[in-house]
Amino acid sequence: MTTKHPPDPVAAVQPNNPLHGITLEAMLCELVSRHGWDGLGRRIEIRCFLNEPSIASSLKFLRRTPWARDQVEALYLAGAKPAVRQDDSK
């Protein structure tokens, strides 16, 4: 017997949210691998990125500080834009 699950209400509310389903930890790990802690600290001047940085301490700060999380999300989205395909038919 198969059980039918109701539709996910969150997915219905956020169909065009590019961050839907991406955890803050995944975003931060991607940014650290892309820019390194030094590069991340230069782009977003947050002490937890500059002084003895770690994923755990950064996540704790970002979860409690909305303006900092907004900056991390914006930087993640800026680097996650799909590449523009050029027309090779010329």
C-alpha positions in Angstrom: 0.0 0.0 0.0 1.4 3.4 -1.0 0.9 6.4 1.2 0.3 9.7 -0.5 2.2 12.6 0.9 0.8 16.1 0.8 2.7 18.7 -1.3 5.5 20.5 0.4 4.0 23.9 1.5 7.5 25.6 1.7 8.3 24.6 -1.9 4.9 26.0 -3.0 5.6 29.3 -1.2 9.2 29.7 -2.6 9.2 28.3 -6.1 11.7 30.9 -7.4 14.0 31.2 -4.4 17.5 30.3 -5.6 18.6 29.5 -2.0 15.7 27.1 -1.3 17.2 23.8 -0.1 20.8 25.2 0.3 21.9 25.2 3.9 23.9 28.0 5.4 26.7 25.5 6.1 26.8 24.4 2.4 27.0 28.1 1.3 29.8 28.9 3.7 31.8 25.8 2.8 31.4 26.7 -0.9 32.5 30.2 -0.3 35.5 29.1 1.8 36.6 26.7 -0.9 36.1 29.3 -3.6 37.7 32.3 -1.9 39.5 31.0 1.2 39.1 32.5 4.6 41.4 35.5 3.7 39.4 36.2 0.5 36.1 35.8 2.3 37.3 38.2 5.1 38.3 40.8 2.4 34.9 40.6 0.7 32.8 40.6 3.9 34.6 42.3 6.8 33.4 40.1 9.7 35.7 39.3 12.6 34.8 35.6 12.5 36.2 35.3 9.0 39.4 37.2 9.9 40.4 36.0 13.4 40.9 32.3 13.9 38.1 31.4 11.4 36.2 28.2 11.6 33.0 26.9 10.1 31.4 26.3 13.5 32.1 29.8 14.9 31.1 31.4 11.6 27.8 29.5 11.5 27.0 30.5 15.1 27.6 34.2 14.3 25.8 34.1 11.0 22.7 32.4 12.5 22.4 35.2 15.1 23.3 38.2 12.8 20.8 38.7 9.9 22.8 41.5 8.2 25.9 39.3 8.0 23.9 36.3 6.8 22.4 38.5 4.1 25.9 39.5 2.9 27.0 35.8 2.8 23.9 34.8 0.8 24.4 37.7 -1.6 28.1 36.7 -2.2 27.0 33.1 -2.7 24.4 34.1 -5.2 26.8 36.4 -7.1 29.2 33.5 -7.6 26.4 30.9 -8.4 25.1 32.7 -11.4 25.0 30.4 -14.4 27.5 31.1 -17.2 26.1 32.9 -20.2 26.3 30.8 -23.3 27.7 32.5 -26.3 26.2 31.9 -29.8 28.8 29.9 -31.8 26.7 30.0 -35.0 28.5 33.0 -36.5 
